[in-house]
Amino acid sequence: MADDTLVSMDESDVEAAVALISRAMNADEGRWAARTMAFHFGCLRAGLDDGRTYYVCRQGGDIRGLAGLHHVIWGPEDNVWLAWFAVDPDCQGQGLGRRLLASVEKLAAERGYRKLLVETYEHADFDKARRFYTNNGFAEAGRVAGYLPDGSAMVVYTKRVG
C-alpha cells in the first residue's frame, strides 16, 4: 500500500467500517461496531465527547484499515484503549497492520497517553489478533473468564507508548 495515512473517520464511513470489521473479525463484532459507532457519532452531533476518535486508511477509495482510540472518562489520564483496530483481510500479511498500529501509537503519545490497552478474546476468531498484539510489543495484562456467550475469556493487553 503506497499511502498508510490515517485520516479522521467521518459518519459516512460507518457502513464500510462495519463491513471491514465483520470481514476481519466476525459478524458479531460488526454488530457491536455498528452500535458503538452510531453512539459515537450521535454524541458528536449532540456536542458530546464520548472519548473516542476513529481513523481510517484508504486505498483506491476503499477503507483498508481502521484504528481508534478510546479514553474512558473514569480512567487514568495517561491510559487509552485501542478502539476497533482492523485490517482488510485482503491486505493482511503485508505490514499494513504494523504501520497503522505505529501511527495510532504515535497519535496516542502526542495526546499525552502513556499506556495503550486493547481488549480481545480467547475465541479462535481472535487467534491472529492475539498473535499480532504480542508480536508488536503488547503484553497480556489480564483475563476476564467466561466473558463471551460461548464461555471465551476477554484478554486484555497493554503496551507503553510515548
Backbone torsions as a table, in degrees:
resi	resn	phi	psi	omega
1	MET	NA	127.9	-175.9
2	ALA	-74.3	-37.5	-175.5
3	ASP	-125.9	111.0	-179.9
4	ASP	-100.9	22.2	-176.1
5	THR	-65.3	129.5	173.3
6	LEU	-86.5	131.3	175.2
7	VAL	-122.9	153.1	-179.9
8	SER	-57.6	135.5	178.5
9	MET	-76.2	139.9	177.7
10	ASP	-105.8	157.1	179.6
11	GLU	-57.9	-29.6	178.7
12	SER	-68.8	-12.2	179.0
13	ASP	-87.5	-8.5	-171.4
14	VAL	-57.9	-48.7	-176.8
15	GLU	-58.4	-46.1	179.4
16	ALA	-67.6	-37.0	178.9
17	ALA	-66.1	-41.6	178.4
18	VAL	-64.6	-41.4	177.5
19	ALA	-62.0	-40.9	177.6
20	LEU	-61.6	-47.4	179.9
21	ILE	-62.1	-40.4	177.8
22	SER	-62.0	-40.5	178.9
23	ARG	-71.9	-41.6	-174.9
24	ALA	-77.4	-28.8	-177.0
25	MET	-117.4	-85.0	175.5
26	ASN	-170.5	170.9	-176.1
27	ALA	-63.5	-35.9	178.3
28	ASP	-60.9	-44.7	178.7
29	GLU	-63.7	-35.9	176.1
30	GLY	-60.6	-41.8	178.1
31	ARG	-64.9	-41.3	177.2
32	TRP	-64.9	-39.2	178.6
33	ALA	-63.2	-42.1	179.2
34	ALA	-59.6	-43.8	179.3
35	ARG	-65.7	-45.7	-178.8
36	THR	-62.6	-45.0	-178.0
37	MET	-69.9	-37.1	175.7
38	ALA	-61.3	-42.3	177.4
39	PHE	-62.1	-47.6	-179.0
40	HIS	-57.4	-52.9	-176.6
41	PHE	-70.9	-28.6	172.2
42	GLY	-63.6	-41.7	175.7
43	CYS	-60.6	-45.7	-180.0
44	LEU	-59.9	-43.8	179.1
45	ARG	-61.9	-30.9	-179.7
46	ALA	-87.7	2.0	179.8
47	GLY	77.9	21.6	-179.2
48	LEU	-107.0	143.9	177.4
49	ASP	-99.8	113.2	178.9
50	ASP	-92.2	7.1	178.1
51	GLY	83.0	1.5	-176.6
52	ARG	-106.0	146.9	167.3
53	THR	-137.0	137.4	179.4
54	TYR	-121.5	146.0	-180.0
55	TYR	-133.2	148.6	176.7
56	VAL	-125.4	156.9	174.6
57	CYS	-122.7	123.7	-177.0
58	ARG	-107.8	150.1	171.1
59	GLN	-136.8	120.8	-179.2
60	GLY	57.9	31.6	179.3
61	GLY	88.1	-15.9	-179.6
62	ASP	-93.8	144.1	176.0
63	ILE	-75.5	119.8	179.9
64	ARG	-107.5	-17.4	179.0
65	GLY	-150.3	154.9	-177.9
66	LEU	-143.6	136.7	176.3
67	ALA	-148.1	151.2	178.3
68	GLY	-149.7	166.7	174.6
69	LEU	-126.4	142.7	178.7
70	HIS	-136.8	107.6	173.9
71	HIS	-94.8	112.9	178.9
72	VAL	-76.1	133.5	-171.9
73	ILE	-66.4	-20.0	179.7
74	TRP	-94.7	1.7	-177.4
75	GLY	-96.5	169.0	176.9
76	PRO	-56.7	144.7	-176.4
77	GLU	-61.2	-26.9	-176.5
78	ASP	-95.9	5.7	178.1
79	ASN	-103.2	140.3	175.0
80	VAL	-143.8	144.7	179.2
81	TRP	-98.3	142.1	170.1
82	LEU	-72.5	128.8	-175.2
83	ALA	-117.4	120.7	177.0
84	TRP	48.0	70.9	175.9
85	PHE	-95.7	120.4	-179.0
86	ALA	-151.4	148.7	176.2
87	VAL	-127.1	135.3	178.3
88	ASP	-51.8	130.9	179.6
89	PRO	-54.5	-31.2	178.3
90	ASP	-69.1	-15.8	-178.5
91	CYS	-107.8	-3.3	-177.9
92	GLN	-69.5	149.5	-179.5
93	GLY	83.2	6.7	-178.2
94	GLN	-111.3	5.6	178.9
95	GLY	90.4	-2.7	-178.9
96	LEU	-62.1	-43.8	-179.8
97	GLY	-58.7	-44.8	178.2
98	ARG	-61.6	-42.4	-179.3
99	ARG	-67.8	-40.3	178.4
100	LEU	-66.7	-40.6	178.1
101	LEU	-62.1	-43.8	178.0
102	ALA	-60.9	-39.3	178.9
103	SER	-65.3	-44.3	-178.3
104	VAL	-72.5	-32.0	174.1
105	GLU	-63.4	-40.8	178.0
106	LYS	-63.2	-43.7	177.3
107	LEU	-59.8	-42.8	179.8
108	ALA	-61.4	-46.6	-179.2
109	ALA	-63.9	-40.3	178.9
110	GLU	-62.2	-27.3	179.5
111	ARG	-89.8	4.3	175.5
112	GLY	91.1	5.6	176.6
113	TYR	-78.4	145.9	-178.9
114	ARG	-119.8	-18.7	-179.5
115	LYS	-129.0	125.4	177.7
116	LEU	-106.3	127.8	179.0
117	LEU	-116.8	152.8	176.5
118	VAL	-142.6	139.8	177.6
119	GLU	-104.1	129.5	172.5
120	THR	-143.0	-167.4	-171.4
121	TYR	-138.6	156.6	179.7
122	GLU	-79.9	-5.1	178.3
123	HIS	-58.6	147.8	-177.2
124	ALA	-57.2	-29.9	178.2
125	ASP	-60.0	-17.3	-174.7
126	PHE	-113.7	12.7	178.5
127	ASP	-57.1	-48.2	-179.4
128	LYS	-63.4	-38.4	-179.8
129	ALA	-64.1	-43.8	179.8
130	ARG	-63.0	-42.0	176.6
131	ARG	-62.8	-42.1	179.4
132	PHE	-57.8	-49.3	-177.1
133	TYR	-64.4	-44.7	-179.8
134	THR	-67.2	-36.2	178.1
135	ASN	-69.3	-15.2	-179.0
136	ASN	-113.5	29.8	168.7
137	GLY	90.7	4.1	177.2
138	PHE	-84.8	147.3	175.8
139	ALA	-119.2	142.2	177.4
140	GLU	-64.6	129.8	-178.7
141	ALA	-106.0	-21.9	-179.9
142	GLY	171.4	171.3	180.0
143	ARG	-136.3	148.5	172.0
144	VAL	-116.5	106.3	-175.8
145	ALA	-64.2	143.9	173.7
146	GLY	63.3	28.5	-175.1
147	TYR	-68.3	-46.3	-178.7
148	LEU	-84.0	157.4	-179.8
149	PRO	-55.9	-27.9	179.6
150	ASP	-82.6	0.8	179.5
151	GLY	96.0	-4.4	179.2
152	SER	-65.9	146.0	178.6
153	ALA	-82.3	151.1	165.2
154	MET	-79.4	138.4	177.4
155	VAL	-120.5	124.9	-179.3
156	VAL	-108.6	131.0	177.0
157	TYR	-115.9	155.9	178.5
158	THR	-140.3	155.3	178.8
159	LYS	-152.7	139.9	175.2
160	ARG	-78.1	139.7	176.0
161	VAL	-129.2	160.2	175.4
162	GLY	80.1	NA	NA
